[in-house]
Amino acid sequence: MAERINRAIELLASGQPIYYVGGHTGHVLTHAQGVEDASTWADYINVGMEHGAFDMTGLEVYMQGLIAGGPTNSGHRTPTVIVEAPVDGSNEMVVRYNAWQFRQILARGAHGILLCQAESADAVRAFVESCRYPINAMGVGQGLGVGTRGRGSEPSAASVWGVSPETYFDRADPWPLTPQGELLLGVKIESPAGVSNVEQILSVPGIGFAEMGPGDLGLALGYKQVPRDPFPPDMQAARDRVFEAAQARGIPFLETCSPENIASKLDEGVRVVAGHREETAKIGREHTKRTMPV
Protein backbone atom coordinates (compact mmCIF):
# COMPACT_ATOMS: atom_id res chain seq x y z
CA MET A 1 0.00 0.00 0.00
CA ALA A 2 1.12 3.52 -0.77
CA GLU A 3 2.18 5.68 2.17
CA ARG A 4 1.21 8.95 0.49
CA ILE A 5 -1.14 10.36 -2.12
CA ASN A 6 1.68 11.92 -4.16
CA ARG A 7 4.02 9.23 -5.46
CA ALA A 8 6.68 11.76 -6.46
CA ILE A 9 6.86 13.17 -2.95
CA GLU A 10 6.94 9.71 -1.40
CA LEU A 11 9.98 8.86 -3.51
CA LEU A 12 11.80 12.15 -2.94
CA ALA A 13 11.18 11.96 0.79
CA SER A 14 12.80 8.52 0.85
CA GLY A 15 15.86 9.78 -1.02
CA GLN A 16 14.92 8.29 -4.38
CA PRO A 17 15.03 10.30 -7.64
CA ILE A 18 11.91 10.67 -9.76
CA TYR A 19 11.41 10.49 -13.53
CA TYR A 20 8.79 12.33 -15.54
CA VAL A 21 7.17 12.21 -18.95
CA GLY A 22 5.24 14.89 -20.81
CA GLY A 23 6.18 17.85 -22.96
CA HIS A 24 5.99 21.61 -22.61
CA THR A 25 3.42 22.10 -25.36
CA GLY A 26 0.45 20.30 -23.96
CA HIS A 27 -0.82 16.79 -23.35
CA VAL A 28 -3.74 14.78 -24.70
CA LEU A 29 -6.32 15.50 -22.00
CA THR A 30 -9.03 12.91 -22.52
CA HIS A 31 -10.53 10.22 -20.33
CA ALA A 32 -9.11 7.51 -22.59
CA GLN A 33 -5.61 8.99 -22.38
CA GLY A 34 -5.91 9.10 -18.62
CA VAL A 35 -6.81 5.42 -18.49
CA GLU A 36 -3.75 4.64 -20.63
CA ASP A 37 -1.41 6.90 -18.65
CA ALA A 38 -2.44 5.35 -15.32
CA SER A 39 0.11 2.61 -16.04
CA THR A 40 2.92 4.95 -17.11
CA TRP A 41 6.53 3.98 -16.45
CA ALA A 42 7.16 7.53 -15.20
CA ASP A 43 6.80 8.73 -11.61
CA TYR A 44 4.92 11.84 -12.65
CA ILE A 45 3.22 13.30 -15.68
CA ASN A 46 4.02 16.83 -16.77
CA VAL A 47 1.12 18.68 -18.40
CA GLY A 48 2.49 21.64 -20.33
CA MET A 49 0.07 24.55 -20.22
CA GLU A 50 2.66 27.29 -20.51
CA HIS A 51 2.53 26.79 -24.27
CA GLY A 52 -0.23 24.19 -24.54
CA ALA A 53 -3.92 24.99 -24.16
CA PHE A 54 -5.23 26.02 -20.74
CA ASP A 55 -7.82 23.26 -20.83
CA MET A 56 -9.48 22.77 -17.45
CA THR A 57 -12.32 20.63 -18.79
CA GLY A 58 -9.74 18.36 -20.40
CA LEU A 59 -7.66 18.21 -17.24
CA GLU A 60 -10.73 17.26 -15.21
CA VAL A 61 -11.72 14.35 -17.45
CA TYR A 62 -8.07 13.28 -17.74
CA MET A 63 -7.78 13.01 -13.96
CA GLN A 64 -10.93 10.90 -13.92
CA GLY A 65 -9.37 8.65 -16.54
CA LEU A 66 -6.29 8.19 -14.37
CA ILE A 67 -8.56 7.10 -11.52
CA ALA A 68 -10.44 4.69 -13.79
CA GLY A 69 -7.19 3.17 -15.02
CA GLY A 70 -5.65 2.88 -11.57
CA PRO A 71 -4.44 2.21 -9.06
CA THR A 72 -0.78 2.17 -10.05
CA ASN A 73 1.45 -0.82 -9.43
CA SER A 74 2.94 1.17 -6.54
CA GLY A 75 -0.50 1.31 -4.90
CA HIS A 76 -1.20 4.98 -5.55
CA ARG A 77 -4.63 6.09 -6.70
CA THR A 78 -3.08 7.85 -9.71
CA PRO A 79 0.35 8.85 -10.94
CA THR A 80 1.41 12.32 -9.83
CA VAL A 81 0.31 15.10 -12.21
CA ILE A 82 2.19 18.41 -12.29
CA VAL A 83 1.00 21.26 -14.50
CA GLU A 84 3.16 23.98 -16.01
CA ALA A 85 1.11 27.13 -15.53
CA PRO A 86 0.85 29.79 -18.29
CA VAL A 87 1.70 32.70 -15.98
CA ASP A 88 5.36 33.64 -15.71
CA GLY A 89 7.11 34.42 -12.44
CA SER A 90 8.65 37.69 -13.58
CA ASN A 91 7.33 39.74 -10.66
CA GLU A 92 4.95 39.60 -7.74
CA MET A 93 2.06 41.49 -9.35
CA VAL A 94 2.04 39.30 -12.45
CA VAL A 95 1.73 36.23 -10.23
CA ARG A 96 -0.95 37.69 -7.96
CA TYR A 97 -3.06 38.95 -10.87
CA ASN A 98 -2.94 35.47 -12.41
CA ALA A 99 -3.32 33.38 -9.24
CA TRP A 100 -6.70 32.23 -10.57
CA GLN A 101 -4.74 29.84 -12.79
CA PHE A 102 -3.30 28.01 -9.78
CA ARG A 103 -6.74 27.77 -8.17
CA GLN A 104 -8.25 26.31 -11.33
CA ILE A 105 -5.46 23.77 -11.78
CA LEU A 106 -5.51 22.62 -8.16
CA ALA A 107 -9.31 22.40 -8.13
CA ARG A 108 -9.06 19.73 -10.84
CA GLY A 109 -7.01 17.58 -8.46
CA ALA A 110 -3.51 18.16 -9.83
CA HIS A 111 -0.71 17.26 -7.43
CA GLY A 112 1.61 20.14 -8.22
CA ILE A 113 2.44 23.17 -10.32
CA LEU A 114 5.61 24.38 -12.03
CA LEU A 115 6.12 28.15 -12.19
CA CYS A 116 8.08 29.06 -15.33
CA GLN A 117 10.31 32.12 -15.76
CA ALA A 118 10.75 32.57 -12.01
CA GLU A 119 12.72 35.79 -11.61
CA SER A 120 12.21 37.15 -8.10
CA ALA A 121 11.69 35.95 -4.57
CA ASP A 122 8.55 38.10 -4.27
CA ALA A 123 7.02 36.43 -7.31
CA VAL A 124 7.78 32.97 -5.95
CA ARG A 125 6.45 33.92 -2.52
CA ALA A 126 3.18 35.02 -4.15
CA PHE A 127 3.09 31.70 -6.04
CA VAL A 128 3.44 29.62 -2.89
CA GLU A 129 0.90 31.72 -0.98
CA SER A 130 -1.61 31.44 -3.84
CA CYS A 131 -1.43 27.64 -3.67
CA ARG A 132 -2.09 27.47 0.09
CA TYR A 133 -5.22 27.60 2.19
CA PRO A 134 -5.07 30.23 4.95
CA ILE A 135 -5.66 27.58 7.62
CA ASN A 136 -2.20 26.10 6.96
CA ALA A 137 0.25 28.22 8.92
CA MET A 138 3.63 26.49 8.58
CA GLY A 139 6.14 29.14 7.51
CA VAL A 140 3.77 32.09 7.90
CA GLY A 141 5.77 34.97 9.37
CA GLN A 142 8.98 33.13 8.50
CA GLY A 143 9.27 34.02 4.84
CA LEU A 144 5.64 33.58 3.84
CA GLY A 145 2.39 35.45 4.26
CA VAL A 146 -1.01 33.86 4.80
CA GLY A 147 -2.26 31.59 2.03
CA THR A 148 -4.85 33.02 -0.35
CA ARG A 149 -6.47 29.92 -1.85
CA GLY A 150 -10.18 30.09 -1.11
CA ARG A 151 -12.86 27.65 -0.07
CA GLY A 152 -14.72 25.92 -2.91
CA SER A 153 -12.07 23.81 -4.62
CA GLU A 154 -11.83 21.16 -1.94
CA PRO A 155 -14.81 18.96 -2.98
CA SER A 156 -13.64 18.43 -6.56
CA ALA A 157 -9.97 18.03 -5.71
CA ALA A 158 -10.59 15.79 -2.71
CA SER A 159 -12.62 13.37 -4.81
CA VAL A 160 -9.67 12.97 -7.18
CA TRP A 161 -7.29 12.33 -4.30
CA GLY A 162 -9.73 9.90 -2.68
CA VAL A 163 -9.95 11.76 0.63
CA SER A 164 -12.56 13.83 2.45
CA PRO A 165 -12.65 17.62 1.93
CA GLU A 166 -11.51 18.05 5.54
CA THR A 167 -8.48 15.85 4.93
CA TYR A 168 -7.76 17.66 1.68
CA PHE A 169 -7.53 20.98 3.54
CA ASP A 170 -4.76 19.49 5.69
CA ARG A 171 -2.87 17.62 2.97
CA ALA A 172 -3.08 20.15 0.12
CA ASP A 173 -0.02 22.06 1.30
CA PRO A 174 3.49 22.26 -0.13
CA TRP A 175 6.07 19.63 0.73
CA PRO A 176 8.61 19.74 2.33
CA LEU A 177 7.47 22.93 4.10
CA THR A 178 4.65 20.84 5.56
CA PRO A 179 6.03 17.31 6.04
CA GLN A 180 2.62 15.68 5.45
CA GLY A 181 1.88 18.00 2.51
CA GLU A 182 1.04 16.45 -0.86
CA LEU A 183 1.56 19.45 -3.17
CA LEU A 184 4.81 19.58 -5.13
CA LEU A 185 5.60 23.13 -6.25
CA GLY A 186 8.51 23.77 -8.59
CA VAL A 187 10.26 26.75 -10.14
CA LYS A 188 12.07 27.04 -13.44
CA ILE A 189 15.01 29.45 -13.53
CA GLU A 190 15.31 30.32 -17.21
CA SER A 191 16.36 33.96 -17.57
CA PRO A 192 19.43 36.02 -16.60
CA ALA A 193 17.31 37.82 -13.99
CA GLY A 194 16.25 34.51 -12.48
CA VAL A 195 19.82 33.27 -12.30
CA SER A 196 20.91 36.53 -10.66
CA ASN A 197 18.25 36.11 -7.97
CA VAL A 198 18.31 32.34 -7.63
CA GLU A 199 19.64 32.25 -4.06
CA GLN A 200 16.81 34.51 -2.85
CA ILE A 201 14.22 32.65 -4.97
CA LEU A 202 15.15 29.25 -3.58
CA SER A 203 15.15 30.58 -0.03
CA VAL A 204 11.37 31.05 -0.22
CA PRO A 205 9.73 28.30 1.87
CA GLY A 206 7.51 25.83 0.04
CA ILE A 207 9.55 25.02 -3.06
CA GLY A 208 9.77 21.29 -3.75
CA PHE A 209 12.06 21.25 -6.80
CA ALA A 210 13.93 23.60 -9.11
CA GLU A 211 15.51 23.53 -12.53
CA MET A 212 17.62 25.61 -14.88
CA GLY A 213 15.64 25.93 -18.13
CA PRO A 214 18.21 25.73 -20.95
CA GLY A 215 15.73 26.52 -23.72
CA ASP A 216 14.59 29.99 -22.68
CA LEU A 217 17.81 30.88 -20.91
CA GLY A 218 19.74 29.92 -24.01
CA LEU A 219 17.44 32.06 -26.15
CA ALA A 220 17.98 35.03 -23.82
CA LEU A 221 21.73 34.53 -24.14
CA GLY A 222 21.57 34.49 -27.93
CA TYR A 223 21.43 30.79 -28.80
CA LYS A 224 18.85 29.92 -31.48
CA GLN A 225 19.32 26.21 -30.87
CA VAL A 226 18.81 24.88 -27.35
CA PRO A 227 22.25 24.43 -25.76
CA ARG A 228 22.81 20.88 -24.54
CA ASP A 229 25.23 19.35 -22.10
CA PRO A 230 28.14 20.05 -22.37
CA PHE A 231 26.93 23.63 -22.19
CA PRO A 232 28.84 26.67 -23.44
CA PRO A 233 30.63 28.48 -20.58
CA ASP A 234 27.91 31.06 -19.84
CA MET A 235 25.23 28.38 -19.71
CA GLN A 236 27.39 26.08 -17.60
CA ALA A 237 27.98 28.88 -15.10
CA ALA A 238 24.22 29.47 -14.86
CA ARG A 239 23.51 25.77 -14.46
CA ASP A 240 26.10 25.42 -11.72
CA ARG A 241 24.76 28.42 -9.83
CA VAL A 242 21.17 27.11 -9.87
CA PHE A 243 22.33 23.60 -8.95
CA GLU A 244 24.47 24.83 -6.06
CA ALA A 245 21.70 27.06 -4.72
CA ALA A 246 19.29 24.12 -4.78
CA GLN A 247 21.77 21.76 -3.14
CA ALA A 248 22.54 24.25 -0.37
CA ARG A 249 18.84 24.45 0.51
CA GLY A 250 18.01 20.76 0.15
CA ILE A 251 15.79 21.37 -2.87
CA PRO A 252 15.68 18.57 -5.47
CA PHE A 253 17.25 19.66 -8.76
CA LEU A 254 15.68 18.81 -12.13
CA GLU A 255 17.79 18.13 -15.20
CA THR A 256 17.64 16.21 -18.46
CA CYS A 257 19.51 12.92 -18.31
CA SER A 258 20.21 10.07 -20.72
CA PRO A 259 21.03 6.38 -20.35
CA GLU A 260 24.67 7.30 -20.85
CA ASN A 261 24.94 9.87 -18.04
CA ILE A 262 22.12 9.02 -15.62
CA ALA A 263 24.39 7.30 -13.09
CA SER A 264 26.86 10.19 -12.90
CA LYS A 265 24.04 12.76 -12.74
CA LEU A 266 22.41 10.92 -9.85
CA ASP A 267 25.76 10.64 -8.07
CA GLU A 268 26.20 14.41 -8.51
CA GLY A 269 22.83 15.07 -6.89
CA VAL A 270 20.19 15.38 -9.63
CA ARG A 271 16.89 14.14 -8.21
CA VAL A 272 14.21 15.01 -10.76
CA VAL A 273 14.94 13.53 -14.17
CA ALA A 274 13.75 14.79 -17.54
CA GLY A 275 14.49 13.11 -20.84
CA HIS A 276 11.28 11.14 -21.31
CA ARG A 277 13.05 7.81 -21.84
CA GLU A 278 12.03 4.69 -20.00
CA GLU A 279 15.52 3.25 -20.46
CA THR A 280 17.00 6.16 -18.51
CA ALA A 281 14.60 5.50 -15.64
CA LYS A 282 15.33 1.78 -15.66
CA ILE A 283 19.08 2.32 -15.39
CA GLY A 284 18.64 5.03 -12.77
CA ARG A 285 16.33 2.96 -10.61
CA GLU A 286 18.76 0.08 -10.65
CA HIS A 287 21.59 2.45 -9.75
CA THR A 288 19.76 3.77 -6.67
CA LYS A 289 18.38 0.34 -5.72
CA ARG A 290 14.80 1.48 -5.82
CA THR A 291 12.23 -0.92 -4.39
CA MET A 292 8.92 0.87 -5.08
CA PRO A 293 7.13 -0.88 -7.98
CA VAL A 294 6.68 1.01 -11.25
Sequence and secondary structure as in RCSB ss.txt:
>XXXX:A:sequence
MAERINRAIELLASGQPIYYVGGHTGHVLTHAQGVEDASTWADYINVGMEHGAFDMTGLEVYMQGLIAGGPTNSG
HRTPTVIVEAPVDGSNEMVVRYNAWQFRQILARGAHGILLCQAESADAVRAFVESCRYPINAMGVGQGLGVGTRG
RGSEPSAASVWGVSPETYFDRADPWPLTPQGELLLGVKIESPAGVSNVEQILSVPGIGFAEMGPGDLGLALGYKQ
VPRDPFPPDMQAARDRVFEAAQARGIPFLETCSPENIASKLDEGVRVVAGHREETAKIGREHTKRTMPV
>XXXX:A:secstr
  SSS HHHHHHHTT  EEEE  SS    SHHHHHHHTT SSSEEEEETTTS   HHHHHHHHHHHHHH   TTS
 SS EEEEEEEEE SSHHHHHHTTHHHHHHHHTT SEEEEES   HHHHHHHHHHTS TT  TTBTTTB      
TTSHHHHHHHHTS HHHHHHH SBTTTSTT  BEEEEEE SHHHHHTHHHHTTSTT  EEEE HHHHHHHTT SS
   SS  HHHHHHHHHHHHHHHHTT  EEEE  TTTHHHHHHHTEEEEES  HHHHHHHHHHTT  S  
